[in-house]
Amino acid sequence: MEFRRPSYFALASLIDGPLHGYAIIRRAGELSEGAVRLSTGTLYALLERAVAEGLVAAGEPYQQGGRQRRDYRLTDIGREQLLQEAERLAAASATVTERLRVDRRRPAAGLACSLPHDVIKTSGGGPSFGSPAWLAAGGPA
């Protein structure tokens, strides 16, 4: 299963034990701090795929509060795949975070670094705007 944000948080909602559909929707919203708002249609399509792939097991239907319910639980395979996805996301986050920290420590190279290459070039045949030769020549006049 491809783990998009809704499927990631829907399956993560089952880490602590089986839940029925509406409880999965609520828990996924809590875990994602409101970023994931699953519709019932999206949830049940997702659960159907997860069951077919062996990531989730569906329990027997039962009645609760006048409603038909079915609990879903994470299988060992589902737990392992969810863990692998969590580790992948953590590694990606660590890489980007470290690069941003290194970038923050690096001194700013000046305006030329943020301008498109064609804007930096000069038309007069002299050194390019922001280049070491331009700076050596005194920079802005």
LUMPA-550579 format. One line per 10 residues: their letters; for each residue x, y, z of N, C-alpha, C. Coordinates in nm, 3 decimals, decimal comma, padded with zeros to 5 digits, always signed. Layout:
% LUMPA-550579
A> X Y Z X Y Z X Y Z | ...
//
This chain:
% LUMPA-550579
MEFRRPSYFA> +00,084 -00,118 +00,000 +00,000 +00,000 +00,000 +00,088 +00,123 +00,000 | +00,052 +00,219 -00,082 +00,123 +00,346 -00,081 +00,072 +00,426 +00,038 | +00,165 +00,475 +00,118 +00,126 +00,548 +00,237 +00,117 +00,697 +00,207 | -00,004 +00,741 +00,182 -00,029 +00,885 +00,177 -00,069 +00,925 +00,319 | -00,080 +01,053 +00,340 -00,111 +01,102 +00,475 -00,236 +01,037 +00,535 | -00,350 +01,030 +00,463 -00,469 +00,968 +00,523 -00,448 +00,821 +00,560 | -00,386 +00,743 +00,472 -00,366 +00,601 +00,503 -00,265 +00,583 +00,616 | -00,164 +00,667 +00,619 -00,064 +00,661 +00,726 -00,129 +00,681 +00,862 | -00,209 +00,786 +00,875 -00,271 +00,815 +01,004 -00,387 +00,721 +01,035 | -00,457 +00,672 +00,934 -00,563 +00,574 +00,960 -00,502 +00,446 +01,017
LASLIDGPLH> -00,394 +00,397 +00,958 -00,331 +00,276 +01,011 -00,263 +00,304 +01,144 | -00,206 +00,422 +01,160 -00,142 +00,456 +01,287 -00,245 +00,460 +01,400 | -00,369 +00,490 +01,367 -00,473 +00,493 +01,471 -00,499 +00,355 +01,530 | -00,455 +00,251 +01,461 -00,477 +00,114 +01,508 -00,360 +00,057 +01,589 | -00,257 +00,137 +01,611 -00,140 +00,089 +01,684 -00,176 +00,038 +01,823 | -00,262 +00,109 +01,892 -00,295 +00,073 +02,030 -00,402 -00,034 +02,042 | -00,459 -00,076 +01,931 -00,560 -00,181 +01,937 -00,672 -00,157 +01,837 | -00,764 -00,253 +01,826 -00,871 -00,245 +01,727 -00,965 -00,127 +01,752 | -01,015 -00,071 +01,641 -01,113 +00,037 +01,646 -01,215 +00,015 +01,535 | -01,335 +00,067 +01,555 -01,434 +00,067 +01,447 -01,414 +00,192 +01,362
GYAIIRRAGE> -01,484 +00,198 +01,250 -01,461 +00,303 +01,151 -01,465 +00,444 +01,205 | -01,573 +00,480 +01,274 -01,584 +00,617 +01,324 -01,472 +00,650 +01,423 | -01,432 +00,553 +01,505 -01,323 +00,575 +01,600 -01,190 +00,594 +01,526 | -01,172 +00,525 +01,413 -01,051 +00,542 +01,332 -01,047 +00,685 +01,278 | -01,162 +00,734 +01,229 -01,169 +00,870 +01,175 -01,130 +00,971 +01,283 | -01,186 +00,956 +01,403 -01,156 +01,049 +01,513 -01,009 +01,041 +01,553 | -00,958 +00,919 +01,569 -00,820 +00,900 +01,614 -00,720 +00,951 +01,511 | -00,746 +00,927 +01,382 -00,656 +00,977 +01,277 -00,651 +01,130 +01,281 | -00,765 +01,193 +01,305 -00,768 +01,338 +01,318 -00,687 +01,386 +01,437 | -00,697 +01,316 +01,550 -00,620 +01,351 +01,669 -00,471 +01,335 +01,646
LSEGAVRLST> -00,432 +01,220 +01,590 -00,289 +01,192 +01,568 -00,225 +01,292 +01,472 | -00,303 +01,337 +01,374 -00,251 +01,430 +01,273 -00,272 +01,575 +01,315 | -00,321 +01,596 +01,437 -00,349 +01,730 +01,489 -00,443 +01,806 +01,396 | -00,543 +01,733 +01,346 -00,647 +01,793 +01,262 -00,613 +01,802 +01,115 | -00,493 +01,763 +01,076 -00,453 +01,774 +00,935 -00,524 +01,671 +00,847 | -00,561 +01,556 +00,904 -00,630 +01,452 +00,828 -00,775 +01,449 +00,872 | -00,863 +01,467 +00,774 -01,008 +01,460 +00,798 -01,064 +01,356 +00,702 | -01,072 +01,235 +00,748 -01,117 +01,124 +00,663 -01,269 +01,125 +00,647 | -01,314 +01,110 +00,525 -01,457 +01,086 +00,503 -01,480 +00,937 +00,519 | -01,604 +00,896 +00,542 -01,631 +00,753 +00,556 -01,599 +00,679 +00,427
GTLYALLERA> -01,630 +00,740 +00,313 -01,599 +00,677 +00,185 -01,451 +00,652 +00,166 | -01,370 +00,753 +00,198 -01,225 +00,739 +00,188 -01,175 +00,632 +00,285 | -01,225 +00,636 +00,408 -01,180 +00,540 +00,509 -01,211 +00,397 +00,467 | -01,333 +00,370 +00,425 -01,369 +00,231 +00,395 -01,300 +00,181 +00,268 | -01,272 +00,268 +00,172 -01,194 +00,228 +00,055 -01,051 +00,195 +00,097 | -00,996 +00,277 +00,184 -00,862 +00,255 +00,236 -00,855 +00,125 +00,316 | -00,954 +00,102 +00,403 -00,956 -00,021 +00,482 -00,972 -00,145 +00,394 | -01,052 -00,133 +00,290 -01,071 -00,246 +00,197 -00,937 -00,284 +00,133 | -00,862 -00,184 +00,087 -00,730 -00,211 +00,028 -00,635 -00,268 +00,132 | -00,637 -00,212 +00,254 -00,547 -00,259 +00,359 -00,578 -00,403 +00,398
VAEGLVAAGE> -00,705 -00,439 +00,402 -00,744 -00,577 +00,432 -00,697 -00,669 +00,319 | -00,718 -00,628 +00,195 -00,678 -00,708 +00,079 -00,527 -00,732 +00,077 | -00,450 -00,634 +00,125 -00,304 -00,646 +00,126 -00,251 -00,709 +00,255 | -00,339 -00,746 +00,346 -00,299 -00,812 +00,468 -00,243 -00,719 +00,575 | -00,264 -00,589 +00,561 -00,213 -00,493 +00,658 -00,307 -00,477 +00,777 | -00,435 -00,501 +00,751 -00,540 -00,484 +00,851 -00,630 -00,606 +00,845 | -00,679 -00,647 +00,961 -00,777 -00,756 +00,968 -00,909 -00,696 +01,016 | -01,019 -00,740 +00,951 -01,153 -00,693 +00,988 -01,217 -00,795 +01,081 | -01,273 -00,748 +01,191 -01,344 -00,835 +01,284 -01,486 -00,863 +01,236 | -01,555 -00,943 +01,312 -01,694 -00,974 +01,280 -01,783 -00,854 +01,314
PYQQGGRQRR> -01,886 -00,831 +01,232 -01,978 -00,720 +01,262 -02,052 -00,743 +01,394 | -02,085 -00,634 +01,463 -02,160 -00,640 +01,588 -02,248 -00,515 +01,600 | -02,341 -00,518 +01,691 -02,430 -00,405 +01,715 -02,383 -00,329 +01,839 | -02,381 -00,195 +01,828 -02,347 -00,112 +01,942 -02,425 +00,019 +01,928 | -02,505 +00,050 +02,028 -02,583 +00,174 +02,024 -02,676 +00,180 +01,904 | -02,731 +00,066 +01,865 -02,821 +00,062 +01,750 -02,751 +00,071 +01,615 | -02,621 +00,067 +01,615 -02,546 +00,075 +01,489 -02,467 -00,053 +01,466 | -02,458 -00,089 +01,341 -02,373 -00,203 +01,303 -02,230 -00,154 +01,297 | -02,140 -00,224 +01,364 -01,999 -00,184 +01,367 -01,912 -00,306 +01,334 | -01,789 -00,275 +01,300 -01,688 -00,378 +01,276 -01,556 -00,319 +01,320
DYRLTDIGRE> -01,483 -00,391 +01,400 -01,352 -00,344 +01,444 -01,245 -00,388 +01,344 | -01,144 -00,304 +01,331 -01,029 -00,332 +01,245 -00,905 -00,330 +01,333 | -00,813 -00,421 +01,303 -00,687 -00,424 +01,379 -00,570 -00,433 +01,283 | -00,460 -00,380 +01,325 -00,336 -00,384 +01,248 -00,277 -00,525 +01,257 | -00,240 -00,583 +01,145 -00,175 -00,714 +01,147 -00,025 -00,695 +01,172 | +00,046 -00,803 +01,193 +00,192 -00,794 +01,210 +00,256 -00,735 +01,085 | +00,208 -00,774 +00,967 +00,261 -00,719 +00,841 +00,231 -00,569 +00,834 | +00,110 -00,531 +00,870 +00,072 -00,390 +00,870 +00,156 -00,309 +00,966 | +00,180 -00,366 +01,083 +00,262 -00,299 +01,184 +00,404 -00,279 +01,132 | +00,459 -00,382 +01,066 +00,595 -00,373 +01,013 +00,603 -00,269 +00,901
QLLQEAERLA> +00,506 -00,269 +00,810 +00,508 -00,171 +00,701 +00,488 -00,029 +00,752 | +00,403 -00,013 +00,852 +00,383 +00,119 +00,911 +00,511 +00,166 +00,979 | +00,580 +00,076 +01,048 +00,708 +00,111 +01,111 +00,811 +00,152 +01,005 | +00,819 +00,077 +00,895 +00,912 +00,112 +00,788 +00,882 +00,251 +00,731 | +00,753 +00,282 +00,714 +00,715 +00,414 +00,663 +00,750 +00,523 +00,764 | +00,726 +00,498 +00,892 +00,761 +00,595 +00,996 +00,912 +00,621 +00,997 | +00,991 +00,515 +00,982 +01,136 +00,530 +00,978 +01,181 +00,605 +00,854 | +01,117 +00,579 +00,741 +01,150 +00,650 +00,616 +01,121 +00,799 +00,632 | +01,005 +00,832 +00,689 +00,969 +00,972 +00,710 +01,065 +01,039 +00,809 | +01,103 +00,967 +00,913 +01,196 +01,023 +01,013 +01,333 +01,050 +00,951
AASATVTERL> +01,381 +00,958 +00,867 +01,511 +00,977 +00,801 +01,506 +01,095 +00,705 | +01,398 +01,108 +00,630 +01,383 +01,220 +00,538 +01,379 +01,351 +00,616 | +01,306 +01,353 +00,725 +01,296 +01,473 +00,808 +01,432 +01,509 +00,867 | +01,506 +01,411 +00,913 +01,638 +01,436 +00,971 +01,733 +01,494 +00,867 | +01,728 +01,442 +00,745 +01,815 +01,492 +00,638 +01,786 +01,638 +00,608 | +01,659 +01,671 +00,592 +01,622 +01,809 +00,560 +01,653 +01,901 +00,678 | +01,622 +01,858 +00,798 +01,648 +01,939 +00,917 +01,796 +01,968 +00,930 | +01,880 +01,868 +00,911 +02,024 +01,889 +00,921 +02,074 +01,985 +00,814 | +02,024 +01,971 +00,693 +02,065 +02,062 +00,585 +02,025 +02,205 +00,616 | +01,907 +02,223 +00,673 +01,863 +02,358 +00,709 +01,948 +02,414 +00,822
RVDRRRPAAG> +01,987 +02,333 +00,917 +02,074 +02,379 +01,027 +02,210 +02,420 +00,974 | +02,266 +02,341 +00,882 +02,396 +02,374 +00,822 +02,382 +02,502 +00,742 | +02,275 +02,516 +00,667 +02,251 +02,634 +00,585 +02,240 +02,758 +00,672 | +02,178 +02,746 +00,790 +02,162 +02,859 +00,882 +02,297 +02,906 +00,935 | +02,393 +02,814 +00,949 +02,525 +02,850 +01,001 +02,614 +02,911 +00,893 | +02,581 +02,886 +00,767 +02,663 +02,936 +00,656 +02,632 +03,084 +00,635 | +02,735 +03,167 +00,617 +02,709 +03,309 +00,594 +02,637 +03,329 +00,460 | +02,554 +03,428 +00,456 +02,480 +03,459 +00,333 +02,579 +03,498 +00,225 | +02,559 +03,449 +00,105 +02,651 +03,476 -00,005 +02,613 +03,603 -00,080 | +02,506 +03,665 -00,043 +02,467 +03,789 -00,109 +02,350 +03,770 -00,201
LACSLPHDVI> +02,306 +03,879 -00,255 +02,189 +03,884 -00,340 +02,206 +03,797 -00,464 | +02,327 +03,788 -00,517 +02,349 +03,715 -00,641 +02,307 +03,569 -00,631 | +02,316 +03,511 -00,512 +02,280 +03,371 -00,495 +02,131 +03,348 -00,510 | +02,051 +03,451 -00,487 +01,907 +03,432 -00,494 +01,846 +03,479 -00,625 | +01,927 +03,536 -00,712 +01,876 +03,584 -00,841 +01,894 +03,478 -00,948 | +01,801 +03,473 -01,045 +01,819 +03,380 -01,157 +01,947 +03,416 -01,234 | +02,009 +03,316 -01,295 +02,136 +03,334 -01,364 +02,128 +03,442 -01,471 | +02,019 +03,449 -01,549 +02,010 +03,547 -01,657 +01,996 +03,690 -01,604 | +01,951 +03,707 -01,480 +01,942 +03,840 -01,421 +02,079 +03,886 -01,374 | +02,163 +03,792 -01,335 +02,294 +03,824 -01,280 +02,389 +03,873 -01,390
KTSGGGPSFG> +02,377 +03,822 -01,511 +02,467 +03,860 -01,620 +02,454 +04,009 -01,653 | +02,563 +04,069 -01,691 +02,558 +04,209 -01,735 +02,564 +04,212 -01,885 | +02,516 +04,318 -01,944 +02,518 +04,328 -02,090 +02,639 +04,404 -02,140 | +02,715 +04,469 -02,051 +02,826 +04,553 -02,094 +02,957 +04,480 -02,110 | +02,961 +04,351 -02,096 +03,085 +04,277 -02,115 +03,174 +04,275 -01,993 | +03,136 +04,346 -01,887 +03,215 +04,347 -01,764 +03,187 +04,223 -01,681 | +03,240 +04,222 -01,561 +03,217 +04,106 -01,474 +03,069 +04,093 -01,439 | +03,025 +03,970 -01,419 +02,886 +03,943 -01,383 +02,854 +04,000 -01,246 | +02,733 +04,053 -01,234 +02,685 +04,108 -01,108 +02,699 +04,004 -00,998 | +02,764 +04,039 -00,889 +02,777 +03,950 -00,774 +02,893 +03,852 -00,785
SPAWLAAGGP> +02,961 +03,847 -00,899 +03,071 +03,752 -00,915 +03,192 +03,799 -00,835 | +03,288 +03,708 -00,808 +03,410 +03,752 -00,736 +03,480 +03,865 -00,808 | +03,483 +03,863 -00,943 +03,550 +03,972 -01,018 +03,476 +04,104 -01,000 | +03,344 +04,097 -00,998 +03,261 +04,218 -00,977 +03,286 +04,276 -00,838 | +03,292 +04,184 -00,738 +03,319 +04,231 -00,602 +03,459 +04,288 -00,589 | +03,558 +04,225 -00,655 +03,697 +04,273 -00,651 +03,709 +04,409 -00,717 | +03,624 +04,433 -00,816 +03,626 +04,561 -00,888 +03,554 +04,671 -00,810 | +03,505 +04,640 -00,693 +03,442 +04,743 -00,612 +03,294 +04,724 -00,593 | +03,236 +04,622 -00,655 +03,094 +04,594 -00,636 +03,008 +04,705 -00,691 | +02,903 +04,741 -00,618 +02,812 +04,842 -00,670 +02,880 +04,980 -00,677
A> +02,853 +05,050 -00,782 +02,916 +05,181 -00,802 +02,850 +05,287 -00,717
//
